[in-house]
């Protein structure tokens, strides 16, 4: 049964590049959520509610500061170095500047 599921997964993933990318993203997210859920059991036993709250505040402040420090550099568009590459990527007419 496991082998049939693996074969089906592989056929879906390799059948379409877009579907493969979506499945990779979804499976990675689901795995991360499952790991977080399992670890919450152990975290609840080790840390008190106050400690978890302080960690949440620290995480919120850190995320806010990182967003402004990076200036959302992770979302920037990488531009080609030459006009020739730009035109080949965007299929612009030759007289466009």
PyMOL commands that set and color helices and strands:
alter all, ss='L'
color gray80, all
select helices_A, chain A and resi 2-15+17-46+49-70+73-75+83-90
alter helices_A, ss='H'
color red, helices_A
deselect
rebuild
show_as cartoon
